[in-house]
Amino acid sequence: MNLTTIDDVNNTFSVEVEQQKDSVQISTETAMVELFFNPYRLRLHNLASGKTIVREQSGGLFYERDGITYGVKEVTEVTELSDGVQLTVITEEGLSGTVTLQFLSDSNLQVSFQPPQSESVEAVGERLISPQSELLYGLTERLRDSQSLFPGLTEIPLEDVLPQEVGSLNRRGETVEMRVRPTISLYTPFYQSSRGYGLAVEGTSLGAFDLADSESDTISFRFETGTSPESQQLVYNLFVGPEYTTILDEYTKLTGSPEIPPDWAFLHWRWRDVLEAGETSLLDGVPVNAQLAEDILMYEMFDIPSGVYLFDRPVLEGNFGFGRWEWDESRLPNPDAMLQSLKDRGYHLALWSSTFMCGALPGDNGREAQSLGYLAPGSKGLPLCTEIGLFNKVLDVTNPDARAWWRDKIAEFLSEWGIQGIKLDRGEEQIPSKATDIWFDGRSGIEVRNDYPNLQAQLHFEALEKANPDGDFVLLSRAGYSGTQQYSVFWGGDTAGSTLFGLGSGTNLGLRSAIISQQRAAFMGMPIWGSDTGGYYEFKEREVFARWLQFSAFSGIMEIGGQGTHAPWDMPTEPNFDREMIEIYRRYTKLREILQPYIVAAAKEASTGVPLARPMPLVYPRVPELKDLWDQYLFGSDLLVAPIWEIGQRSRDIYLPSGTWRNYWDSSQVYQGRQTLTVEAPLGIIPVFVRDGAAVPSPNALIDLDTTLTREILLYNISESSPKPSSLSFDGSYNHLRTKRRSLFREWETVIGSKESDLFIAAPNGIFDGINDLVWTGDGNDEVDSVSVTSINPDAGNNLILTGNGDDLILVGRNDLVNGGKGQDEFDALDSGGGNHLFGGSDNDSFFLGSGDILAGGEGNDNFFVGEGGNNILTGNLGKDLFWIANGTIPDQLNIITDFAIGEDLLGLAGTASLGITSVEDLTQQVTKDGLLLDSLGDFLVLLQGVTTPLESDSFLLTQAIIV
């Protein structure tokens, strides 16, 4: 017996070795492994549960030589170590090898097999017994392997561009190749089992896992050997759970703690696959790329928040738009002013990069790398980069000098232009991968192929670190293998919103695959993940874009872009200018901003491998209904998210686990867990539930866009559990709450009312001073008066006023934005300074027009009263609205009255006799030319001789718009 206490820096644990006649036992406080001598086999037990979690087949360890497979037969000698044992074994070949078992921590057992005469061994592997009930998670983000689309030209699998409705979280029944392939290219030789263990194979050699595919009761894995001694043995680690988070913690301790990006990286990212050269537009008075200007200016027009702006290739000079570290000013003119305009608006900047060596002209990166001998083995001919082909040349990242050369070039450019992020592409294309491809460090392509993503990521991480020594940077990678998570977060490659590289039909299966891929990555120890929202190959179904936006808002990284515009004001679908999509786009980018503190807090847990998007079986491993439930997940610890991916779907089932849950969009809906609900899911809403009592920012902060007009969004919120101020006024006898929140470069002072009736009187020096105030009235019958201050202070205005559930009276000032709540509110703009936007709520509201105002009804039966003012826009909505034109008054300036929704509305013109109006013809001749534009087809026009005239007199059904 040997009892040893080991200090592994992070924790102290004891290892006990006890030899029997026919076996040896090695134990820690958590686990015990039994090694049987003849035949050789291993069993691993979880001591807490008393269960056997891993059983090796007899002769499970094997190797291959000259095409023949030899297993390990029996143990001939046992040597005790401080942390385990070393065994001498006889193989079926009749030769001696070595098996070593060591506990690296209390719950991490490492198994090493050194086959005999290992330098001539071609492959090594292992076979484990797997009961039919065992589920297996992880290994790749790709749903399944498929043949290459164009063998010899590209390794892109067929199903990446023709996605199929296949795959789930459970990998059982598959053979999974461990060869990093483009473009959905996250791989780890690491899986987790529903039996409460994880298994990770060390090294980077090419291999495969057979997960009860060939034999229904066997898990096996096999890896090729290379030129290095490390690759000529099999080393794998068994992590004892049963909790998946415990396994992830042990795995990331072994392979590297995941990198946590700065807070701003969790805002949304905007990019285009190509910023077209040639056309320019003015941004802050300076000509810049027209498409970039469109992005920025449309964001401002629709009050979409800034986040990260990514410059994808091609934006640099030379071959492939990536030939030199210089801006291509034919594509991006005036880069100094352009980047400053973005920074002034609060954007963080990111740039595309890879280790492609492009360009054969003097000064090009490709030519310089070739002349220095920095290219990967086998590189011949001109270094000219293409999308698909045999010409591409990549850097030999195993060469320290080549790495330093490329790192310094990148860092110098990033530092000069103040760039804090890189979207790292490729890393799995045109990588010499044969046994005869010998890289600078002496390893063969068999070993380097899967290591290339790691080395490429490390190189770019170092470049970012050199340019941003304060650590305020982010690396977002496409390809990854075990260990890449210590340098990078990830995105899911070229997912399909349409098939055949965007040339085919639209599909929703790219979105389906992304939902699964994020959760696959979660089990792989890659905890922060995003996808090209809408598909890199641009969507051709508008619902796919809408649903993908919602899913991305609840992903580790929210990035929007790809081929085409991916913009709701320039859709590839009809309508091209899509007002509903603008609303959805802004709703979820705003929501991302609101959720940012929650996301940042959850991301801190990712340092131990705990993912942001948490699959249901990862969190609830012992709930049978959740073992393979892939279409819902937890986002952080307290939000339960159920994405919609099917076109036309407007409801879905969602399983609520134990506990109390609230509908995230309507906190009055409270449910007990352990049940399945059917929930409504209109196009603009993704089903989300919040754990009761959790500190999650509330979505009540979002006000829906009108279908034709822009609205603001409330950025201040009170969670269910936080205290609310009891009341508010301005004479010192009330409490008040005052905060500041930046939005669209304005500072709002927030004033919150109570459940009682409050009076909000604007005063030049008061708390509610009528200047950039955000007023939330509460639930009483409140009065908000911001008129008087406008006559005193010319800077007054720009207030955001949101009414509660009471019947409120709002006297608007200048350039105010007002949104009605649930009560029967009155909006009076008669004495205002103009420029106000007023929106009704869900009840019957009344609007009194001033001049230069925009008024839009809500869901109720609203009344609109038009006085002598002009330049107003009146819009009805879903209810039966009534538009009144004042008695005998025609405004001097044009008012536009329109109704875009279905409703039996009335337009009433009072005192028409004094105007000489007795018919529609008179109205056309005398009214429209002076001040009214009517567009309300199918609604009734009522011409009244006097204010008291009955409604039924002189009614006409408008069958065409009456226009000037």
N, C-alpha and C positions, 0 to 999 in steps of 0.2 A: 504494500500500500504506500502511495506517495501523496502527501497533502501539501500543496504549495499555494501560498498567497501571492497574487500578482497585482502590481500596480500598473495599470495601463494608461496612466496620466489622468484620464477622465474619471475612472472609478476603480475601486479595489475589489477583486473577486478571488475566490479560492477554487483551485482545481484539485480534485481527488482522483487518483488512479488506483483501481483495484483489479488485480489479476485473478482469474479463475483458471481451472484446468483447461477449458475449451474456449475461453473468451477473456476479454478485458473490458472493464467498464471505466469510463472517464466521466466525471460529474462536476458540475458547478451547482450553484444554488438554484439555477433555472432549468438546466437541462442535463440529461444523461445520455451518453452514446454507448451502445454495446457493440463490440467487435467480436464476431464469431470467427474461429480459426479455420475450420475445415467443414464445409467450404467457406471461403471468405465471404462475409456479408456484414452489413452495417445496419443498425437500427438506432434511430434518434427519438428520445422521449421528452415530452414536456412534463417536468416534474410537478408543476402546479396543477395541471389538469389530469395527470396520470395517463395521458394518451400517447400512443406511438404515432408520431407525425410523419416520419420518413422511414421507409424500408427499402433497402437495396436488394436487388435480385442476387441470387447466388452467382458469383463471377460477374457481378455487374460492371466493375471497372474493366475497360478493354483498351486495346491499341491495335493498330493495323500496320503490317509490314508486308510489302510485296503483294498487296491486295488481299491478304489473309487476316482475319480478325482473331485475336487471342485475348481470352479473359484471364482474370486473376483467379487462381485456384485455391491456394491455402496460405496461411501464415506459418512461417518457420521460425521467426525470432521476434521478440518484443523488447524494445528499449524504451524505458520510461524517460519522459522529458518533464521539464518544470510545468509545462502547460498542456501536456498530452502524451502521446506515444509515437514512436516510429517503428514501423513493422517491415520486416523483410518478408517478401511474398514470392511464391512460385507461380508462374503463369502457365497457360496451356501450351506455350511454346517450349516449356521446360527450362526457362531462364528466370533469373532472379530480378525482381524490381523492388521498389520501395514505396510504401504508403505511409504518409504522416498525417496524424490528426492532432490539431492544436486548437484550443479555445483562445480566440483573440480577444474576446470579452465574455461576460457571463452568458450571453445568448448568441454568440457568433462562433460556430465551429468551422474551421478551415480544413478541407480534405485535399491533400496533395498526392498525386500519383506520378512517380518517376518510372517510366517503363524501361525494360532492359535495352541496352544499346540504342538509346533514345535518338541518336543522331541519324539513324536510318529509319526511324518510325515515321509513318505518313499521316497518322491521325490518332487521336486519343478520345475516349468518351466514357460514358457512364449510363447504367440502366437502373431505373427505380420502379418499384411496384406502385401502381396507381389504381385505387378502387374506382368503380364506375361513378361514384357520387362526387369525386373530387373535381372542383372547378379550378381553373388556372388563369391568372391575370398577368398582363404585362407584355414584355418582349418587344413589341413594335407599336407605333401609332397607326401604321397601315393596316387596313382591315384584313387583307389576305394577300398572299403572293399571287402573281399572275405572270404570264410570259411577257417578254419584252416586246414593245410595240414594233420597233425596227431593229431586230438583232444585228449587231455589228456596227450600227450607227448610234444607238442610244439604249440605255438600260431602263428607260422609263417604262414601267409596267403598263400593259394594256388597260387594266382597270382603273388606272389613275386618270385616264382621259375618256374612258367609257365606264363610269362607276356603276356598280351593281348593288342591289339591295341585299347585302350579305354582312355577316359579322356582328359581334356583340362584345361584351366585356370578356366572356369566357372563351378561352382559346382551345379548350379541349377538342380533340379530333382533328387538329391541324398539324402540319409540318411547317415550321417557321424558319426560314433561312436567316442566318446571321451574316448578312452581306449588305452593308448600307447601300441602298439604291435610291436614285432620284425618283420623285422630288418630295414625296412624303417620307421623310428620311430620318426619323428618330428611331434608334435601335438600342436595346440593351440586352445582353445575355443574362437577363434577370427576370424571374417570374415569381409570383406569389401564389400560394395555394390556399384553398378554403380549408385545408387541414391544419392551418395555423403555422406555416413556415414559409420562408422565402429562400430562393436559391439563385446565386449569382456566380457565373463562370468568370474567372479572371483572365486577363489577356485580351488581345484584339484580333486573333486569328479568325479566318473565315470558318463558318460552321453552320449547324442547324439543330433545332429542337424538334423531336418527334413527340408530340403531346397526345399519346394514346391514339395515334393515327394508324400506324402500321399494325400495332397490337393494342387491343382495347384496354389492356390492364397494365400498360408499360409506358413510362416516360423515359425517353432516352435523349441524349445529346452527344454530338460528335463534332470535334474541331480539328482542322488540319494543322499540321506542324509547319514551322518555318525554319529560318536559319539561326535564330537566336536560341540559346539554351532555355530561356523562359517559355518559349513557344513549344518546346519539345516535351513538355509535361502537361498534365491536367491539374489545374488548381480551381477548386470551387468552394464557395462558402454557403453554409446552411445557417439561416437566421431563425431563431426560435421566437414565435409570437406568444399568444395567438393573435394579438392586435396587429393590424397591418401598419399602423403608425409606429409601433415598436420596431417592426421589421424595416420600415423606411429609415428610421433613425439609425439603425445599425448599418444599413446599406450605405447611407450617405456619409457616415463616419469613415467607412472603408474607402469610398470612391471620391469623396469630396463634398463638403457642405455646399448646398445650392446658393448661388449668387442671388442676392435680393437687390433689385434695382432701386433707384431713387423714387421718391413719391410721384414726381411728375410723369414717370414712365407709365403710371397706371391711369392717366388720362387717355383720351382716344388719340390715335394716330391717323393722319390723313396723307395719302400718297396717290400717285398715278404711275402706272407702268411706264408710260412715256410722256414727257412734257415736250410737245411738238415744237420743232424749231421754226423760226420765221416770224410769226405774228406776235406783236407786243400790245400791251395795254398799260395804262398809267396806274401806278400804285404809289401813293404819296407824291405824285407829280413826276415820277421817274418811270421810263419805259422798262417793263419787265416782261417775262414770258406771259403770254395772254392767258394760258390755262391756269398758271399759278395765280395770276391776278384774279381770275374768275373764282377760284377756290376761296381766296382770302376775302374778297369783296362780297361774295354770296354768303359766306359765313357771317360777315358783319350784318348784312341785310336781314338775315333770318335769325340773328342772335344765337348762333351756334358757337359754343365755347372753343377757345383755342386749346391746343394740346401739344402734340408732337407733329411737326411737318417733316416728312421723309422725302429725300431726293433719291429716287430710284435710278438705276442705270437706264438709258445713257445720259449722263450729264457732264462727263469729263471729256477732254480732248482725245482724239485719236481713235484707233480701231476699237470697235465694239462699244464706243462711248466710255471706254475705260483704259485708254492707252497711256495716259499721263495724268499725274495729279495736278491738273489745271482745269478750271471751269471751261466748259464749251460755251463761249459767250455768244455764239450764233443761236444757241438754244436758251441760254440763261444770261441775257445781257445785264450789265450793271450789277454784278453779284454783290458788291459791297452794300449798295443801297437796298437791294432786294432782301438780303439777309437781315439788315438792320430793321427794315419794315416788319419782318416776321418777328424778330426779337421784341420790338416795341409793342407788338400786340400780344406778347406773352407766350409765343411759340418757342418750344425747344426744338433743336434741329438734329436730324439724323441723316445718314448717308449710306447708300448701298456700297457693299464691298465684297470681294472674294479674293482667292489666290490665283485667279486666272492671270496669266501673263500675256498681255495683248499688245500687238503692234510690232512691225518689223522696220519702221523708219527710225532714223537717228533721233534719240531722245525718248523713244517709246520704252515703256516698262518691259515689254516682251523682248526687245532687242538687247536691252541692258542685261536682263536676267540671263539670256542665252549666252552673251559674251562673258559673263562672270561664272558660268557653269552652275547656275542656280535652278535649272529646270529639272523636273522629275525624270527618272530613268527612261530611256528609250525615246526621248524627244528628238525629232529630226525635222528638218525643213523650217519654213518660216513660222514664227510664233504669231499666228493670226487667229483670233477668237471668232467663233461662230456659235449659233444656238445649238445646232445639231451637226456633228461631223467629226472628222478625225484630225482636224488641224489644231484643236485647242491644246494649249500648253499650260501646265500648272506648276506652281512653285514646289521645289523639294523642301517640304517643311521639316524634314528630319535633319537638315543642314543648319547648324546654328548661325552661320554667317548669312545664309539666305534669309533666315527668319529675322535677324537683326536689320538687314537691309530693307526688307519690306515693312517691318514694324516702324522704322524711323521715317520712311516716306509717308506712311499713313499718319503718324503722330504729328509730323510737321504740318500737313494739310489741315488736320482737325484743329490743331492749336491756332493756326493762322486765322481760321474762319469761325472759331468758336462753336464747333460742332461737338455734341455730347453723346451722340448715339450712332450705332452702326447696325444696319440690317445685313447680316452676313449670309450670303447666298452660296449655292453650290457646295463644294466640299465632298461631293460624292459622284461627280461626273468627270469622265476622262482621267480617272485615277489608275495608273498602271498597277495591276492587281495579280499578276501571274507570279508563280514561284521563281521564274527567271528574271523578274524585274527587281533588281537589287538597288535599294535606295542608299543615300549617303551614309546612313548610320549602320549599314550592313544588313538590315532586315529586308525580307522579301516583300513583294506586293501582297502576299497572303496575310502578312502581319500589319502592313501599313494601311491597307484599304479601310479598315474599320477605325483605325487610329487617326486617320486624316482629319475627320471633323473635330476631334479633340485638339490636335496640334494647330489647326487653322483657327479655332476659337481662342485658344490660349494666346496665339500671336496677336489677334485683334484686340483681345482684352488688354494685353500689355501696351498696345498702341494707344488705346483709349485712356489707360491709366497714366501713360506718359504725358498725354495732352491734357488730361484733367486730373492732376495729382490730388485734388481734394476728394476724389472718388465719386464725383457727381456725374455719372455716365451710365449707359446701358448698352449691352450687346444683345441683339435679338438674332438667333441663328435658325437656319432651316435644318441642317444636318446635326446629328448628335449621336454619341455613343456613351458608354459608362464613363462618367467623369466630366463630360462636357458641362454638366449642370453647375459646376463650380465656377464657370466663366460666364455663363450665358443663360438667358431665358429663350423661349422657343416660339416659332410659329409653324403651322402645319403644312408648309409646302404649297404646291400649285393645285389647290383644291378646285373642283369643277362646279361653276354655276351654269356652264354649258359644256357640251361634249366635244371631243375631237379638237382639243386646243382652242375652243371657242368657235370653231367652224361649224359644229353640229347644232343639234337642238338644245334647248334649255333643259336643265335637270335640277331636281331637288335633292339628289342623292349625294352631292358634294356636301351639302349642309348636314345631311344625316351622318355622313362619315366623319365630319368635323366634331359633331356631338360625341361620337364614340372615341375619336382620337384624343380629345382633351382628357377623357377619363382613362384611356390607355396610358397616356403620358403620366397621369397621376400615380398609377401603380408602378411606373418605371423609375420613380425618383426624379422626375423632371416636373417640378411642381407649378411652374408658371408658364402658361401656354396660351397662344392665340391663333387666329386663322384669318385668311384674307376674306374679309366680310363681303359677301356677295359672290365669292369665288374668284380666284385669280383669273380663270377663264370666265369672263363676265356673265352674270345671270341674264336670262332671257325671259324670266317670269318675275313680275314685280313682287309677288308674294314671297319668293325666295329671298329677295333683298330685305324685305320687311322683317321676315322671321330671322334672318341671319344677323341683322342689326340687333335684334333683341337678344339673341344668343351671345353675341360678342360683348354686349354690355355686361354680361355675367360670365365672362371668360377672364383668364389671367391677364391677357393683353387684348385690348380692343383696337384693332387696326383696320382701316377701311381703305381699300384700293385694289388695283389689279388692272387687267386689260380694260380699256374703255374708260368711262368717266366715273362710274360708281357714285354718281351725284344725283340727288332727287330732283334737281332742276334741269337735268339733262339726261333723262332716262333712256335706255335702249328699248323700253316698252312704252305703251300708250297709257296715259298721256305723257308726252315728253317732259313737260313741266308739270310735275305731279305733286299737287298741293298736299294730298294725304301723306305721301312719302316724305315730303319736307317736314311735316308734323312728326312722323315716326322717327325720322333721322335726328331731328333736334331733341325730341323727347328722350331718346336713349343716349345721345352724347351728353345731354344735360344730366340725365340720371347718373351716368358714369362719373360726372364731376361731383354730384351730390354724394355718391357712394365712396368717393375716393378715400376718406378717412377710414371707413370700414374695411376697404380693400387693403389699404396699407397695413392696418393692424393685423389682418388675417395673413398677409404676405410674410410678416415677421416669423410666423410659425413655419414657413417654408424652409428656413435654415436647417431644420431637422428632416426635411423631405415631405412634411405635411403639405399636400397640394392646396391651392386656392379652390379649384373645382374638385369636390370630394365625392367620388362615386358612392352610391348607396351601400354596396357591400363593404366598402372600405370603412365606413362609419358604423354600419350595423351588420357586422359579419354573421351574427347568429339569427337573423330574421330570414326565414326561408323565402318569403315573397321577394326579397331584395337581392338574392344571390346573383342574378344576371339582369337586373333592371337597369338598362343603359340610358333610357330616355328621360331621366330626371336625376338630379344630383344636388348636393349641398354646395353653395357658394360661400366660402368661409364656414363658420360654425353655425350660423343662425338663419341663413336664407335657403329655402328649398325651391329649386328652379326646375321647371318642367317645360323645356323648349317644344315648339311646334315646328315640324319640318315638312309636313305633307300639305300640298297646295289645296286650298279650299277648306281645310280643317278649321272649325270654329269652336270646338270643345274637345276636351280630352280627360282621361282618367289620370288621377294622381294619387299616389299612396302617401299618406301622412304617417310617419313613424311615431313612436311613443312620445307623449308630452302634449302640450297645448299649442296650437298653431293658429295664427291669424292670416287672413288673406292680405297680402302685402298692399294691394291696391284699395282695399276697403277693410280697415281695421275693425269694423263692427262685426265682421264675419269671423267667428271664433269656433274652432273645431278641436275635438279631442282626437289624439292620434290612434294608430293601429286600425286605420280604416282607409278604404279607397273612396275618393270623391270624384264625381264628374263635374268639371268646372268649365265655365264659358271662357272662350279665348278669341275675342274679336281680333281683326287683323292688327290693330295697334297695341295689343296687350299680350304679354307672355305670362302664363300662370306662375306666380311666385307666392310662397307662404313664408312667414317670419315666425321664428320661435317666440312664444309669448314672453314678454319681459326683457327681450334682447335689446341692446342698444344699437339699433340699426336705423340710419337716417330714413325718414319716412318719405314715400313718394307723393304725399299730399303737397309737396313742394312744386309739383308739376301742374301747370295749367295747360289744358289742351290748346293747340293751335286752332284758330278758326279756319274753315276751308278756303278762305280767300285772303285772310289778313294775318299779319305777324303779331304774335303775342310775346310778352315777357314771361319769364319763369321765376317763380319764387325760390330763392336759394337759402332762405332761413327756414328752419324747421324745429319743431319740438317733438321729441320722441314720446311714445306712450308712457314711459316710466319717469320722464323728467318733470319737475314741478312747473306749473304755469303761473304767471303773475296773476294776482287776484283781480286787479282793475287798473285803469289808467286814465289820467286826465292831466291837466297842466297847471293846476293851482296849488300843487304841492301836497295835496291831501291823498294822492293815489301813489301806488307803486308803479314802476315802469321798468322795462327791460330795453336795453340799448346795445346793439351790436353793430359790427361792420362786416360786410361781405363784398368782395370785389366781383363784379360781373360786367363784362364788356367795358372795362376800364371806367366804371363808375363806382363810387363808394356810396352804398345805401346805409342810412341809419334806420334801424329796425325798431318799430313801435308796435306793441302787441296789446290788444284789448282783452277784456275779461268776458265771462259768460253773461255778465249783466250789461245794461245799456251804458255806453260810454260816449263822451263827447270829445271829438278830436278837432281842436281849433288851431289852425296854423298861425303862428306868430313868428316874426322875423328872428327872434332870439330864443324861441321855445324849443322844447324837445322835438315837437312836430313843427318844424320851421318851414315846411312847404318846399324844401329844396332836397332833391334826391332822397326822399324818405320812402321807406317801405312800411306800409301800414297794414296790419292784419287786425280786423275789427273785433274778432271774437264772435260769440253766439248771441249777444243781445241785439236790441233794436238801436243801432248806433247811428251817429251823425258825424260825417267827416267833412270839414269845411276848409278847403285850401284855396278859396277864391281871394280872400281879402289880402293875403300876403303878396299876390301877384301885382297888385297896384302899387305896392310899396317897394318891392325888391325886383328889379328887372331880371335877376338871375333865378328867380323862383321857378319851380316846376320840376318836371322829370321825376314825378313821384309814382310809385307803384302801390296801388290800393287794392286790397283783396278783402272782400266782405265775407262775413261768416254766415251763420244760419238764420240770423234775424232779418227783420224788414229794415233795411238801412237806407239812409239818405246820403247821397254823395254829391257834394258841391265841388265840381272839378275846377282846377285852376288853369295851368298852362302846361301843355305837353305831358299831361298825366296819362298813365295807363291804369285802367280800372277794370277789375274782373268781379262780376257778381257771384254770390254764393247761392245758398239754397232759399233765401228769403225772397219776398216780393220787394225788390229794391227800386229806388228812384235815382236816376242819374240826371243831374241838372247842370248843363253846360252853357246856359243862356248868358251868364255874366262872365264866362271864362275868357282866357286869353287865346284860346284856340289850340289846335294841334293835339287834341286829346284823342285817345283810343279807349272806347268803352265797350265792354262785352258783358252781355247778360249771363245769368246763371241758369239754374234748372227750373226756376219758378217764373211767375208772371212779373216782368219788370217794365218800368216806364223810363223812356229816354226823352229829355228835353234838349233840343239841338241849340248849339250856339253857332260858331262859325269856324270852318276849317277843321271839323271833328270827324272821326270815324266811329260809327256806332254799329254794333252787331248784336243781334238777338241771340239768346240762348235756346234752351229747350222748351221754355214756357210760351204762353200766349202773350207776347210783348206788345206794348204801345209805344209808338214813336210820334213825337210832336215836333213839327217843323215850324220854326218862327221866321223871323225876317233874315236870319243869317244865311250865309251861302257857303259854297265849297265844302259841303258835308257829304259823306257817303253813308247811306243807311242800308244795312243788310239784314234781311230776315233770316230765320233759321228753321228749326224743326217744328215749331208751334204754329198756331193760327195767329199771325201777327196783324196788327192794325197800324197803318201809317196815316197820320193826320197832318194835313196842310192847314196852317192857321187861317182864321176867318178873313177872307178877302185879301190875303197876302201872298204875293209871289216874290220870292227872294231875288235880290239884285244879281246874285252870282249863282252859278249852276250848282244844284244839289243832285246827287245821283241816288236814286232809290232802286234797289234791286233785291231780288230774292232768289237764292241759289238752292234752296231746299224745298222739299215737298211739304206743302201746307196750304190750307184754304185761307189765304190772306186777303185782307181788304186794304185798299188805298182810298182814303177819304179826303175829299177836297171841300173844305167848308167855306161858306160865303161866296159861292161861285157866281151868284147873280150880279154882285157888284163888279165882277170881272168880265161880265158878258159871256160866261161859259155855260152852255146848255147841252153840249154834246161832246163826244170824243173828238170830233173834228175841230170844235172850238178849242178843246184842250191842246190838240196838236199845234194849232196855229198860234195860240196866245200864251200857253204855259211853257212849253218846252223851249221855245226860242228865247225865253227870258230867264229861266232858272230851274227847270226840272228835267231830269233824264229818268225815264221809267223803263224798267226791264223786269217785268214780273209776269211772264206768260202763264196763262191759265188761272190767274187770280182775278178777283173782282175789283173794279174801279167804281167808287161811289161818289157822285157829284151832288153835293148838298147845297141847297139854296141858303140855308142858315145853319147855325150851330145846332139848333133844336130840330132840324128837319129829320124825319124818320129815315133810318138806314135803307129801307127798301126802295126809296125813290131813286129813279134814274141810275140803275146799276148796269154796268157793262162788263162783259168778260173780255179781258185783254187777250187777244189772239196774236198780236204782234207787238214787239217793243215799240214804245213811243219815244222817239229820239229827236234830238235837235236837228 
